[in-house]
Amino acid sequence: TEQANWIVSLCALKNTDLLASGSKDGFIRLWKRDDESRSLVPVLRIPVAGFVNTLQFTQSGKYLIAGIGQEHRFGRWWRITEA
């Protein structure tokens, strides 16, 4: 059976419409709010090896810091050995 790739981490860039999300699917995704459709639209996918356990934009907004691990931070349900 296929496992769901639920969101593990989420952060927003202060005073913008930009969000970053992380999962166990091998990508950090950047999203932007679309005013017309009132939804989030994908902007960029950044490949990573492992669980994206935490995300945080720096105060300047210039960098996105990601905490990547072999396992999910709240338990040992899965393990990504390549991380």
Buried (B, 14 or more C-beta within 10 A) or exposed (E): EEEEEEEBBBBBBEEEBBBBBBBBBBBBBBBBBEEEEEEBEEEEEBEBEBBBBBBEBEEEEEEBEBBBBBBBEEEEEEEBEEB
